[in-house]
Amino acid sequence: MKKNKNAVLILLNYGIVVALLLMIAIFSFTSKNFFRTSTMFTILKQVSITGIVCIGQTMVMLTGGIDLSVGSVAGVSAVTAAIFLKSYNLPIPVTCILVLILSLIYGLISGFLAGIAGLVLLSRTSSGQPSAGSGYEMDAITAVVLGGVSLNGGEGKLHMVVIGMLIMGVLTTGMIMCGINDYVQQFVKGIVLILAVAYSEISKKIRSRMIVTE
C-alpha cells in the first residue's frame, strides 16, 4: 500500500514532466524538422521571454492574485524602449533604466519583470510593436498553473514552473511547425489551461485524501 501511495505521489508531482516528454515525442513524429538542435534553441529563446513574465506571475499568484497586464506591459515597454533609442538617441543603459522605472509604475514586481521581458523582446525582434506582448499573459498563467501553483495562492514550486514554461514553448513551436493557425493555437492553449486547473484541483484532493488515510 505504501509503495502504491509513493507511486501516486511521484505521478502527481512529476506528471507534467511526462507530459513534456510525450509532447516532444508527438511533435517529433508529426513534424520531421521538430527534433533538431535549431528547434530546441528556438524554444529556449521563446521561453526566455515567457520565463521572465512567469516569475512575476508566480509571485502574484502565490498571493492569490492574477496579473492580466503582463503581456501589455511587455509590449508597451518594447515600444517605449524603441522610441527612446530611435527618436531620442538615448544610450542603451539609460533606455533600459527608464523603461524599468516606468514598468514599476505599472506594477511593482510583475510590471518590473514584464518590463525586462519587453526589453528582451525588443532585442529579439529589433522592433517595438504594441501588440508584441499579446498572449504572454495566457502562456504565463498556464505555465504557472502547470507548474503546480494554486489559483488560490499559498503553494507552488518555481522549478516546476520551469517545466510548465517548457511545455508552453514546445506546444507553441510545435503547432507553428505543424502549420496550425493562430486561432486554433489560442483555442488549444485555452484547453491546456482548463486541463491544468483541473489537474491541479484533482491532485490537491487526492493528496488530501492520502493524508487523511495515513
DRENVOMAR-942695 format. One record per residue (C-alpha): x, y, z; residue number from 1; residue in three letters. Coordinates in nm, 4 decimals. Layout:
<r><x>X</x><y>Y</y><z>Z</z><nr>NUM</nr><rest>ALA</rest></r>
...
This chain:
<r><x>0.0000</x><y>0.0000</y><z>0.0000</z><nr>1</nr><rest>MET</rest></r>
<r><x>0.2807</x><y>0.2392</y><z>0.0923</z><nr>2</nr><rest>LYS</rest></r>
<r><x>0.4567</x><y>0.1713</y><z>-0.2387</z><nr>3</nr><rest>LYS</rest></r>
<r><x>0.1347</x><y>0.2475</y><z>-0.4263</z><nr>4</nr><rest>ASN</rest></r>
<r><x>0.0983</x><y>0.5775</y><z>-0.2414</z><nr>5</nr><rest>LYS</rest></r>
<r><x>0.4575</x><y>0.6692</y><z>-0.3217</z><nr>6</nr><rest>ASN</rest></r>
<r><x>0.3983</x><y>0.5894</y><z>-0.6886</z><nr>7</nr><rest>ALA</rest></r>
<r><x>0.0852</x><y>0.8073</y><z>-0.6924</z><nr>8</nr><rest>VAL</rest></r>
<r><x>0.2707</x><y>1.0948</y><z>-0.5267</z><nr>9</nr><rest>LEU</rest></r>
<r><x>0.5527</x><y>1.0728</y><z>-0.7802</z><nr>10</nr><rest>ILE</rest></r>
<r><x>0.2988</x><y>1.0785</y><z>-1.0632</z><nr>11</nr><rest>LEU</rest></r>
<r><x>0.1200</x><y>1.3772</y><z>-0.9118</z><nr>12</nr><rest>LEU</rest></r>
<r><x>0.4430</x><y>1.5676</y><z>-0.8529</z><nr>13</nr><rest>ASN</rest></r>
<r><x>0.6136</x><y>1.4922</y><z>-1.1829</z><nr>14</nr><rest>TYR</rest></r>
<r><x>0.3260</x><y>1.4141</y><z>-1.4191</z><nr>15</nr><rest>GLY</rest></r>
<r><x>0.3935</x><y>1.7302</y><z>-1.6196</z><nr>16</nr><rest>ILE</rest></r>
<r><x>0.7488</x><y>1.6073</y><z>-1.6906</z><nr>17</nr><rest>VAL</rest></r>
<r><x>0.5934</x><y>1.3008</y><z>-1.8538</z><nr>18</nr><rest>VAL</rest></r>
<r><x>0.3535</x><y>1.5308</y><z>-2.0420</z><nr>19</nr><rest>ALA</rest></r>
<r><x>0.6505</x><y>1.7350</y><z>-2.1693</z><nr>20</nr><rest>LEU</rest></r>
<r><x>0.8317</x><y>1.4260</y><z>-2.2953</z><nr>21</nr><rest>LEU</rest></r>
<r><x>0.5154</x><y>1.2959</y><z>-2.4637</z><nr>22</nr><rest>LEU</rest></r>
<r><x>0.4594</x><y>1.6309</y><z>-2.6323</z><nr>23</nr><rest>MET</rest></r>
<r><x>0.8150</x><y>1.6330</y><z>-2.7667</z><nr>24</nr><rest>ILE</rest></r>
<r><x>0.7658</x><y>1.2789</y><z>-2.8995</z><nr>25</nr><rest>ALA</rest></r>
<r><x>0.4345</x><y>1.3675</y><z>-3.0678</z><nr>26</nr><rest>ILE</rest></r>
<r><x>0.5690</x><y>1.6792</y><z>-3.2424</z><nr>27</nr><rest>PHE</rest></r>
<r><x>0.8854</x><y>1.4920</y><z>-3.3441</z><nr>28</nr><rest>SER</rest></r>
<r><x>0.6590</x><y>1.2393</y><z>-3.5177</z><nr>29</nr><rest>PHE</rest></r>
<r><x>0.4253</x><y>1.4960</y><z>-3.6793</z><nr>30</nr><rest>THR</rest></r>
<r><x>0.7000</x><y>1.7352</y><z>-3.7939</z><nr>31</nr><rest>SER</rest></r>
<r><x>1.0254</x><y>1.5964</y><z>-3.9306</z><nr>32</nr><rest>LYS</rest></r>
<r><x>1.2070</x><y>1.9244</y><z>-3.8559</z><nr>33</nr><rest>ASN</rest></r>
<r><x>1.0995</x><y>1.9476</y><z>-3.4925</z><nr>34</nr><rest>PHE</rest></r>
<r><x>1.3566</x><y>1.7274</y><z>-3.3187</z><nr>35</nr><rest>PHE</rest></r>
<r><x>1.6563</x><y>1.9332</y><z>-3.4214</z><nr>36</nr><rest>ARG</rest></r>
<r><x>1.9096</x><y>2.1416</y><z>-3.2308</z><nr>37</nr><rest>THR</rest></r>
<r><x>1.7951</x><y>2.4597</y><z>-3.4063</z><nr>38</nr><rest>SER</rest></r>
<r><x>1.4359</x><y>2.3981</y><z>-3.2972</z><nr>39</nr><rest>THR</rest></r>
<r><x>1.5415</x><y>2.3397</y><z>-2.9365</z><nr>40</nr><rest>MET</rest></r>
<r><x>1.7301</x><y>2.6709</y><z>-2.9383</z><nr>41</nr><rest>PHE</rest></r>
<r><x>1.4225</x><y>2.8423</y><z>-3.0837</z><nr>42</nr><rest>THR</rest></r>
<r><x>1.2120</x><y>2.7044</y><z>-2.7983</z><nr>43</nr><rest>ILE</rest></r>
<r><x>1.4659</x><y>2.8212</y><z>-2.5394</z><nr>44</nr><rest>LEU</rest></r>
<r><x>1.4720</x><y>3.1707</y><z>-2.6912</z><nr>45</nr><rest>LYS</rest></r>
<r><x>1.0952</x><y>3.1826</y><z>-2.6837</z><nr>46</nr><rest>GLN</rest></r>
<r><x>1.0630</x><y>3.0683</y><z>-2.3221</z><nr>47</nr><rest>VAL</rest></r>
<r><x>1.3308</x><y>3.3168</y><z>-2.2137</z><nr>48</nr><rest>SER</rest></r>
<r><x>1.0704</x><y>3.5931</y><z>-2.2506</z><nr>49</nr><rest>ILE</rest></r>
<r><x>0.7802</x><y>3.3879</y><z>-2.1156</z><nr>50</nr><rest>THR</rest></r>
<r><x>1.0008</x><y>3.2749</y><z>-1.8290</z><nr>51</nr><rest>GLY</rest></r>
<r><x>1.0690</x><y>3.6282</y><z>-1.7081</z><nr>52</nr><rest>ILE</rest></r>
<r><x>0.6958</x><y>3.7010</y><z>-1.7148</z><nr>53</nr><rest>VAL</rest></r>
<r><x>0.6283</x><y>3.3704</y><z>-1.5361</z><nr>54</nr><rest>CYS</rest></r>
<r><x>0.8477</x><y>3.4666</y><z>-1.2411</z><nr>55</nr><rest>ILE</rest></r>
<r><x>0.6411</x><y>3.7786</y><z>-1.1801</z><nr>56</nr><rest>GLY</rest></r>
<r><x>0.3155</x><y>3.5917</y><z>-1.2412</z><nr>57</nr><rest>GLN</rest></r>
<r><x>0.4221</x><y>3.3197</y><z>-0.9951</z><nr>58</nr><rest>THR</rest></r>
<r><x>0.4850</x><y>3.5748</y><z>-0.7210</z><nr>59</nr><rest>MET</rest></r>
<r><x>0.1464</x><y>3.7351</y><z>-0.7825</z><nr>60</nr><rest>VAL</rest></r>
<r><x>-0.0423</x><y>3.4038</y><z>-0.7951</z><nr>61</nr><rest>MET</rest></r>
<r><x>0.1227</x><y>3.2781</y><z>-0.4772</z><nr>62</nr><rest>LEU</rest></r>
<r><x>-0.0561</x><y>3.5627</y><z>-0.3015</z><nr>63</nr><rest>THR</rest></r>
<r><x>-0.3882</x><y>3.4575</y><z>-0.4576</z><nr>64</nr><rest>GLY</rest></r>
<r><x>-0.3972</x><y>3.7143</y><z>-0.7393</z><nr>65</nr><rest>GLY</rest></r>
<r><x>-0.3621</x><y>3.7090</y><z>-1.1193</z><nr>66</nr><rest>ILE</rest></r>
<r><x>-0.1968</x><y>3.9808</y><z>-1.3264</z><nr>67</nr><rest>ASP</rest></r>
<r><x>-0.3507</x><y>4.0077</y><z>-1.6746</z><nr>68</nr><rest>LEU</rest></r>
<r><x>-0.1453</x><y>4.3147</y><z>-1.7670</z><nr>69</nr><rest>SER</rest></r>
<r><x>0.1948</x><y>4.1499</y><z>-1.8084</z><nr>70</nr><rest>VAL</rest></r>
<r><x>0.1603</x><y>4.0999</y><z>-2.1845</z><nr>71</nr><rest>GLY</rest></r>
<r><x>0.0506</x><y>4.4595</y><z>-2.2371</z><nr>72</nr><rest>SER</rest></r>
<r><x>0.3292</x><y>4.5936</y><z>-2.0147</z><nr>73</nr><rest>VAL</rest></r>
<r><x>0.5864</x><y>4.3897</y><z>-2.2089</z><nr>74</nr><rest>ALA</rest></r>
<r><x>0.4531</x><y>4.5293</y><z>-2.5386</z><nr>75</nr><rest>GLY</rest></r>
<r><x>0.4432</x><y>4.8880</y><z>-2.4122</z><nr>76</nr><rest>VAL</rest></r>
<r><x>0.7941</x><y>4.8518</y><z>-2.2687</z><nr>77</nr><rest>SER</rest></r>
<r><x>0.9266</x><y>4.7330</y><z>-2.6050</z><nr>78</nr><rest>ALA</rest></r>
<r><x>0.7604</x><y>5.0268</y><z>-2.7843</z><nr>79</nr><rest>VAL</rest></r>
<r><x>0.8836</x><y>5.2778</y><z>-2.5248</z><nr>80</nr><rest>THR</rest></r>
<r><x>1.2388</x><y>5.1455</y><z>-2.5482</z><nr>81</nr><rest>ALA</rest></r>
<r><x>1.2270</x><y>5.1644</y><z>-2.9284</z><nr>82</nr><rest>ALA</rest></r>
<r><x>1.1114</x><y>5.5301</y><z>-2.9122</z><nr>83</nr><rest>ILE</rest></r>
<r><x>1.3856</x><y>5.6223</y><z>-2.6632</z><nr>84</nr><rest>PHE</rest></r>
<r><x>1.6511</x><y>5.4581</y><z>-2.8790</z><nr>85</nr><rest>LEU</rest></r>
<r><x>1.5385</x><y>5.5784</y><z>-3.2219</z><nr>86</nr><rest>LYS</rest></r>
<r><x>1.3717</x><y>5.9155</y><z>-3.1609</z><nr>87</nr><rest>SER</rest></r>
<r><x>1.5819</x><y>6.0432</y><z>-2.8707</z><nr>88</nr><rest>TYR</rest></r>
<r><x>1.9053</x><y>5.8517</y><z>-2.9381</z><nr>89</nr><rest>ASN</rest></r>
<r><x>1.9385</x><y>5.7632</y><z>-2.5716</z><nr>90</nr><rest>LEU</rest></r>
<r><x>2.2155</x><y>5.5192</y><z>-2.4720</z><nr>91</nr><rest>PRO</rest></r>
<r><x>2.1018</x><y>5.1607</y><z>-2.4239</z><nr>92</nr><rest>ILE</rest></r>
<r><x>2.1770</x><y>5.1534</y><z>-2.0461</z><nr>93</nr><rest>PRO</rest></r>
<r><x>1.9791</x><y>5.4770</y><z>-1.9907</z><nr>94</nr><rest>VAL</rest></r>
<r><x>1.6908</x><y>5.3429</y><z>-2.2006</z><nr>95</nr><rest>THR</rest></r>
<r><x>1.6798</x><y>5.0205</y><z>-2.0000</z><nr>96</nr><rest>CYS</rest></r>
<r><x>1.6763</x><y>5.2076</y><z>-1.6679</z><nr>97</nr><rest>ILE</rest></r>
<r><x>1.3984</x><y>5.4445</y><z>-1.7801</z><nr>98</nr><rest>LEU</rest></r>
<r><x>1.1835</x><y>5.1620</y><z>-1.9169</z><nr>99</nr><rest>VAL</rest></r>
<r><x>1.2202</x><y>4.9607</y><z>-1.5968</z><nr>100</nr><rest>LEU</rest></r>
<r><x>1.1278</x><y>5.2653</y><z>-1.3865</z><nr>101</nr><rest>ILE</rest></r>
<r><x>0.8143</x><y>5.3119</y><z>-1.5979</z><nr>102</nr><rest>LEU</rest></r>
<r><x>0.7382</x><y>4.9419</y><z>-1.5612</z><nr>103</nr><rest>SER</rest></r>
<r><x>0.7483</x><y>4.9798</y><z>-1.1847</z><nr>104</nr><rest>LEU</rest></r>
<r><x>0.4705</x><y>5.2361</y><z>-1.2170</z><nr>105</nr><rest>ILE</rest></r>
<r><x>0.2546</x><y>4.9783</y><z>-1.3974</z><nr>106</nr><rest>TYR</rest></r>
<r><x>0.3106</x><y>4.7130</y><z>-1.1325</z><nr>107</nr><rest>GLY</rest></r>
<r><x>0.5657</x><y>4.6593</y><z>-0.8593</z><nr>108</nr><rest>LEU</rest></r>
<r><x>0.7015</x><y>4.3085</y><z>-0.9187</z><nr>109</nr><rest>ILE</rest></r>
<r><x>0.5236</x><y>4.1701</y><z>-1.2232</z><nr>110</nr><rest>SER</rest></r>
<r><x>0.5434</x><y>4.5068</y><z>-1.4008</z><nr>111</nr><rest>GLY</rest></r>
<r><x>0.9190</x><y>4.5286</y><z>-1.3445</z><nr>112</nr><rest>PHE</rest></r>
<r><x>0.9737</x><y>4.1763</y><z>-1.4792</z><nr>113</nr><rest>LEU</rest></r>
<r><x>0.7343</x><y>4.2415</y><z>-1.7680</z><nr>114</nr><rest>ALA</rest></r>
<r><x>0.9470</x><y>4.5462</y><z>-1.8455</z><nr>115</nr><rest>GLY</rest></r>
<r><x>1.2554</x><y>4.3254</y><z>-1.8611</z><nr>116</nr><rest>ILE</rest></r>
<r><x>1.0627</x><y>4.0854</y><z>-2.0853</z><nr>117</nr><rest>ALA</rest></r>
<r><x>0.9748</x><y>4.3775</y><z>-2.3126</z><nr>118</nr><rest>GLY</rest></r>
<r><x>1.3417</x><y>4.4756</y><z>-2.3418</z><nr>119</nr><rest>LEU</rest></r>
<r><x>1.4362</x><y>4.1163</y><z>-2.4252</z><nr>120</nr><rest>VAL</rest></r>
<r><x>1.1521</x><y>4.1061</y><z>-2.6780</z><nr>121</nr><rest>LEU</rest></r>
<r><x>1.2814</x><y>4.4243</y><z>-2.8433</z><nr>122</nr><rest>LEU</rest></r>
<r><x>1.6339</x><y>4.2827</y><z>-2.8602</z><nr>123</nr><rest>SER</rest></r>
<r><x>1.4985</x><y>3.9736</y><z>-3.0357</z><nr>124</nr><rest>ARG</rest></r>
<r><x>1.2650</x><y>4.1394</y><z>-3.2850</z><nr>125</nr><rest>THR</rest></r>
<r><x>1.4501</x><y>4.4734</y><z>-3.3322</z><nr>126</nr><rest>SER</rest></r>
<r><x>1.1121</x><y>4.6488</y><z>-3.3445</z><nr>127</nr><rest>SER</rest></r>
<r><x>0.8603</x><y>4.7818</y><z>-3.0962</z><nr>128</nr><rest>GLY</rest></r>
<r><x>0.5028</x><y>4.6733</y><z>-3.1596</z><nr>129</nr><rest>GLN</rest></r>
<r><x>0.2164</x><y>4.7488</y><z>-2.9150</z><nr>130</nr><rest>PRO</rest></r>
<r><x>0.0730</x><y>4.4007</y><z>-2.9712</z><nr>131</nr><rest>SER</rest></r>
<r><x>0.4097</x><y>4.2273</y><z>-2.9370</z><nr>132</nr><rest>ALA</rest></r>
<r><x>0.3313</x><y>4.1108</y><z>-2.5842</z><nr>133</nr><rest>GLY</rest></r>
<r><x>-0.0144</x><y>3.9801</y><z>-2.6705</z><nr>134</nr><rest>SER</rest></r>
<r><x>-0.0689</x><y>3.6276</y><z>-2.5435</z><nr>135</nr><rest>GLY</rest></r>
<r><x>0.2149</x><y>3.6267</y><z>-2.2919</z><nr>136</nr><rest>TYR</rest></r>
<r><x>-0.0280</x><y>3.6601</y><z>-2.0030</z><nr>137</nr><rest>GLU</rest></r>
<r><x>-0.2136</x><y>3.3446</y><z>-2.1128</z><nr>138</nr><rest>MET</rest></r>
<r><x>0.1093</x><y>3.1490</y><z>-2.1620</z><nr>139</nr><rest>ASP</rest></r>
<r><x>0.2438</x><y>3.2680</y><z>-1.8266</z><nr>140</nr><rest>ALA</rest></r>
<r><x>-0.0713</x><y>3.1793</y><z>-1.6320</z><nr>141</nr><rest>ILE</rest></r>
<r><x>-0.0908</x><y>2.8358</y><z>-1.7979</z><nr>142</nr><rest>THR</rest></r>
<r><x>0.2782</x><y>2.7661</y><z>-1.7347</z><nr>143</nr><rest>ALA</rest></r>
<r><x>0.2475</x><y>2.8700</y><z>-1.3700</z><nr>144</nr><rest>VAL</rest></r>
<r><x>-0.0641</x><y>2.6549</y><z>-1.3142</z><nr>145</nr><rest>VAL</rest></r>
<r><x>0.1031</x><y>2.3613</y><z>-1.4908</z><nr>146</nr><rest>LEU</rest></r>
<r><x>0.3920</x><y>2.4098</y><z>-1.2501</z><nr>147</nr><rest>GLY</rest></r>
<r><x>0.1572</x><y>2.3424</y><z>-0.9599</z><nr>148</nr><rest>GLY</rest></r>
<r><x>0.0913</x><y>2.6948</y><z>-0.8351</z><nr>149</nr><rest>VAL</rest></r>
<r><x>-0.2621</x><y>2.7059</y><z>-0.6970</z><nr>150</nr><rest>SER</rest></r>
<r><x>-0.5058</x><y>2.9690</y><z>-0.8240</z><nr>151</nr><rest>LEU</rest></r>
<r><x>-0.5987</x><y>3.0180</y><z>-0.4587</z><nr>152</nr><rest>ASN</rest></r>
<r><x>-0.2386</x><y>3.1042</y><z>-0.3758</z><nr>153</nr><rest>GLY</rest></r>
<r><x>-0.0143</x><y>2.9832</y><z>-0.0972</z><nr>154</nr><rest>GLY</rest></r>
<r><x>0.1515</x><y>2.6879</y><z>-0.2707</z><nr>155</nr><rest>GLU</rest></r>
<r><x>0.3746</x><y>2.6181</y><z>-0.5694</z><nr>156</nr><rest>GLY</rest></r>
<r><x>0.7296</x><y>2.5357</y><z>-0.6737</z><nr>157</nr><rest>LYS</rest></r>
<r><x>0.9280</x><y>2.7602</y><z>-0.9058</z><nr>158</nr><rest>LEU</rest></r>
<r><x>1.1358</x><y>2.4768</y><z>-1.0515</z><nr>159</nr><rest>HIS</rest></r>
<r><x>0.8162</x><y>2.3046</y><z>-1.1675</z><nr>160</nr><rest>MET</rest></r>
<r><x>0.7027</x><y>2.6311</y><z>-1.3259</z><nr>161</nr><rest>VAL</rest></r>
<r><x>1.0124</x><y>2.5985</y><z>-1.5467</z><nr>162</nr><rest>VAL</rest></r>
<r><x>0.8704</x><y>2.2684</y><z>-1.6760</z><nr>163</nr><rest>ILE</rest></r>
<r><x>0.5400</x><y>2.4452</y><z>-1.7382</z><nr>164</nr><rest>GLY</rest></r>
<r><x>0.7249</x><y>2.7114</y><z>-1.9381</z><nr>165</nr><rest>MET</rest></r>
<r><x>0.8949</x><y>2.4453</y><z>-2.1499</z><nr>166</nr><rest>LEU</rest></r>
<r><x>0.5597</x><y>2.2759</y><z>-2.2151</z><nr>167</nr><rest>ILE</rest></r>
<r><x>0.4164</x><y>2.6039</y><z>-2.3450</z><nr>168</nr><rest>MET</rest></r>
<r><x>0.7279</x><y>2.6663</y><z>-2.5542</z><nr>169</nr><rest>GLY</rest></r>
<r><x>0.7182</x><y>2.3183</y><z>-2.7077</z><nr>170</nr><rest>VAL</rest></r>
<r><x>0.3425</x><y>2.3460</y><z>-2.7660</z><nr>171</nr><rest>LEU</rest></r>
<r><x>0.3660</x><y>2.6846</y><z>-2.9385</z><nr>172</nr><rest>THR</rest></r>
<r><x>0.6652</x><y>2.5950</y><z>-3.1548</z><nr>173</nr><rest>THR</rest></r>
<r><x>0.5208</x><y>2.2540</y><z>-3.2412</z><nr>174</nr><rest>GLY</rest></r>
<r><x>0.1872</x><y>2.3979</y><z>-3.3520</z><nr>175</nr><rest>MET</rest></r>
<r><x>0.3607</x><y>2.6624</y><z>-3.5642</z><nr>176</nr><rest>ILE</rest></r>
<r><x>0.5766</x><y>2.3980</y><z>-3.7334</z><nr>177</nr><rest>MET</rest></r>
<r><x>0.2646</x><y>2.1891</y><z>-3.7987</z><nr>178</nr><rest>CYS</rest></r>
<r><x>0.1033</x><y>2.4878</y><z>-3.9741</z><nr>179</nr><rest>GLY</rest></r>
<r><x>-0.1767</x><y>2.5369</y><z>-3.7217</z><nr>180</nr><rest>ILE</rest></r>
<r><x>-0.3318</x><y>2.8848</y><z>-3.7470</z><nr>181</nr><rest>ASN</rest></r>
<r><x>-0.3302</x><y>3.1390</y><z>-3.4626</z><nr>182</nr><rest>ASP</rest></r>
<r><x>-0.6982</x><y>3.0991</y><z>-3.3713</z><nr>183</nr><rest>TYR</rest></r>
<r><x>-0.6666</x><y>2.7235</y><z>-3.3264</z><nr>184</nr><rest>VAL</rest></r>
<r><x>-0.3455</x><y>2.7763</y><z>-3.1292</z><nr>185</nr><rest>GLN</rest></r>
<r><x>-0.5244</x><y>3.0055</y><z>-2.8848</z><nr>186</nr><rest>GLN</rest></r>
<r><x>-0.8083</x><y>2.7537</y><z>-2.8551</z><nr>187</nr><rest>PHE</rest></r>
<r><x>-0.5646</x><y>2.4712</y><z>-2.7788</z><nr>188</nr><rest>VAL</rest></r>
<r><x>-0.3841</x><y>2.6829</y><z>-2.5196</z><nr>189</nr><rest>LYS</rest></r>
<r><x>-0.7171</x><y>2.7608</y><z>-2.3570</z><nr>190</nr><rest>GLY</rest></r>
<r><x>-0.7933</x><y>2.3876</y><z>-2.3352</z><nr>191</nr><rest>ILE</rest></r>
<r><x>-0.4480</x><y>2.3274</y><z>-2.1840</z><nr>192</nr><rest>VAL</rest></r>
<r><x>-0.5179</x><y>2.5947</y><z>-1.9210</z><nr>193</nr><rest>LEU</rest></r>
<r><x>-0.8511</x><y>2.4324</y><z>-1.8309</z><nr>194</nr><rest>ILE</rest></r>
<r><x>-0.6848</x><y>2.0908</y><z>-1.8058</z><nr>195</nr><rest>LEU</rest></r>
<r><x>-0.4037</x><y>2.2381</y><z>-1.5955</z><nr>196</nr><rest>ALA</rest></r>
<r><x>-0.6521</x><y>2.3890</y><z>-1.3485</z><nr>197</nr><rest>VAL</rest></r>
<r><x>-0.8468</x><y>2.0599</y><z>-1.3346</z><nr>198</nr><rest>ALA</rest></r>
<r><x>-0.5249</x><y>1.8616</y><z>-1.2808</z><nr>199</nr><rest>TYR</rest></r>
<r><x>-0.4215</x><y>2.0989</y><z>-1.0022</z><nr>200</nr><rest>SER</rest></r>
<r><x>-0.7537</x><y>2.0653</y><z>-0.8187</z><nr>201</nr><rest>GLU</rest></r>
<r><x>-0.7731</x><y>1.6862</y><z>-0.8613</z><nr>202</nr><rest>ILE</rest></r>
<r><x>-0.4138</x><y>1.6483</y><z>-0.7399</z><nr>203</nr><rest>SER</rest></r>
<r><x>-0.4911</x><y>1.8573</y><z>-0.4329</z><nr>204</nr><rest>LYS</rest></r>
<r><x>-0.7928</x><y>1.6425</y><z>-0.3466</z><nr>205</nr><rest>LYS</rest></r>
<r><x>-0.6007</x><y>1.3171</y><z>-0.3931</z><nr>206</nr><rest>ILE</rest></r>
<r><x>-0.3178</x><y>1.4416</y><z>-0.1692</z><nr>207</nr><rest>ARG</rest></r>
<r><x>-0.5703</x><y>1.5455</y><z>0.0970</z><nr>208</nr><rest>SER</rest></r>
<r><x>-0.7344</x><y>1.2004</y><z>0.0936</z><nr>209</nr><rest>ARG</rest></r>
<r><x>-0.3970</x><y>1.0280</y><z>0.1173</z><nr>210</nr><rest>MET</rest></r>
<r><x>-0.3067</x><y>1.2382</y><z>0.4217</z><nr>211</nr><rest>ILE</rest></r>
<r><x>-0.6382</x><y>1.1559</y><z>0.5890</z><nr>212</nr><rest>VAL</rest></r>
<r><x>-0.6000</x><y>0.7805</y><z>0.5333</z><nr>213</nr><rest>THR</rest></r>
<r><x>-0.2461</x><y>0.7694</y><z>0.6745</z><nr>214</nr><rest>GLU</rest></r>
